[in-house]
Each structure stands twice: as C-alpha cells, then as structure tokens.
C-alpha cells in the first residue's frame, strides 16, 4: 500500500519561508520522479516543481524560479520543497506526486498540505 505523509504547510506572512516535506512508503522511491503541484483557491491544479529519480534534473514553473527549491533524499524516501520569499499568490493546497520512471501510467498522489500567505 502506497502512503504519503506531507507536512510543513502553514500560515505565513509575505516574504517568509516554508519547507514542505513528503515521505513516501510502499514503493521503490528511487524509481519515481517526484513533483510538487499546487491548487490555488478556485483554480486548476498546476505543476510547481519536478525532480528526477537521481536529482540530476529539476524544473520549476516560471513564477517560482529563484524562490523555490525541490530536493530529495532517496535514503529517507523524502522529497522537499523549500519555499522562500513567499507571496500571497503562492497560497494553495500543495500536493506531492510520484510518477514511476520505468513505465507510464503509474503515479500516486499525496493528500495535500495547505500553504497560506497573508499579512
């Protein structure tokens, strides 16, 4: 059984930082590319960041480049999203996503963690 434990979401003021974490169990974590998505209130879910199985490749949506950093620790089955200089537009439910790298069609989602940026 695949399980996700996401943490780190909170209410913060503009300019502050948060670090999201996602621990995945029940899969061979090092075979999964990992992504963070977010869904702002009333909007569609959007891809925020991607990291490959070996951490060699990372990608970010334009609006978070230079502020967010995705990383992973395969020894601990964990992916992180360091978010700096948070802005109100970053307010969203953030979701961890695992996509199997060896074949298409197998992916799993976390339950989400809420990030709210407000003064």
C-alpha positions in Angstrom: 0.0 0.0 0.0 1.4 3.4 -1.0 1.3 6.0 1.6 2.3 9.7 1.6 2.9 11.8 4.7 3.1 15.5 3.8 4.0 18.2 6.2 5.2 21.8 6.5 2.2 23.8 5.4 1.3 26.8 7.5 0.0 30.4 7.6 2.9 32.8 7.0 3.4 36.5 6.1 4.7 37.7 2.7 8.4 37.3 2.5 8.7 34.4 4.9 9.8 30.9 4.1 8.4 27.4 4.5 9.8 23.9 3.8 7.4 21.2 2.7 8.2 17.6 3.1 6.7 14.4 1.7 7.6 11.0 2.9 6.5 8.1 0.6 6.3 4.5 1.6 5.2 1.3 -0.2 7.1 2.0 -3.4 10.7 1.9 -4.6 11.1 5.6 -4.1 14.3 5.8 -6.2 12.3 4.6 -9.3 9.9 7.5 -9.1 10.2 11.0 -10.5 8.7 13.4 -7.9 6.7 16.5 -8.4 5.0 19.2 -6.3 1.7 20.5 -7.6 -0.5 23.2 -6.1 -4.1 24.2 -6.4 -4.9 27.8 -5.5 -8.5 28.5 -4.3 -10.9 28.4 -7.2 -8.3 27.5 -9.7 -6.9 24.4 -11.5 -4.1 22.3 -10.1 -0.7 23.4 -11.5 2.8 21.9 -11.6 5.2 23.7 -9.4 8.4 21.7 -9.5 9.9 18.4 -10.7 12.9 16.4 -9.7 14.2 13.3 -11.4 15.0 10.0 -9.7 18.7 10.8 -9.3 18.2 14.5 -8.6 20.1 15.5 -11.7 17.2 17.2 -13.3 14.9 19.8 -11.8 12.3 22.1 -13.3 10.1 24.9 -12.0 7.2 26.9 -13.1 8.3 30.4 -14.0 6.6 32.2 -11.1 8.6 30.3 -8.5 12.0 30.2 -10.2 14.7 31.6 -7.9 12.4 31.3 -4.8 11.6 27.6 -4.6 14.0 24.6 -4.5 13.0 21.0 -4.8 15.2 18.3 -3.4 15.0 14.6 -2.5 16.7 12.1 -0.2 16.3 8.6 -1.6 17.7 7.1 1.6 14.8 8.5 3.5 12.1 8.3 0.7 11.6 12.0 1.1 11.1 15.0 -1.2 11.2 18.6 0.0 10.1 21.9 -1.4 11.9 24.9 0.1 9.9 28.0 -0.5 11.4 31.4 0.1 10.0 34.9 -0.2 6.5 33.6 -0.2 3.8 35.8 -1.7 0.0 35.8 -1.5 -0.2 34.2 -5.0 1.6 31.2 -3.5 -1.4 30.4 -1.4 -2.7 27.0 -2.3 -3.0 23.4 -1.3 0.3 21.7 -2.2 0.4 18.1 -3.3 3.2 15.7 -3.6 3.1 13.4 -6.7 5.1 10.3 -7.6 5.4 9.1 -11.2 7.1 5.8 -12.0 10.1 6.4 -14.2 10.2 2.9 -15.8 6.8 2.9 -17.5 4.0 5.3 -18.0 0.7 5.1 -16.2 1.7 4.5 -12.6 1.5 7.6 -10.4 0.4 8.4 -6.9 -0.7 11.5 -5.0 -0.4 12.8 -1.5 -3.3 14.2 0.5 -2.0 17.8 0.3 -0.7 20.4 2.8 -2.1 23.9 3.0 0.1 26.9 2.5 -1.5 30.3 3.2 0.4 33.6 2.7 -1.3 36.6 4.2 -0.5 39.7 6.1 
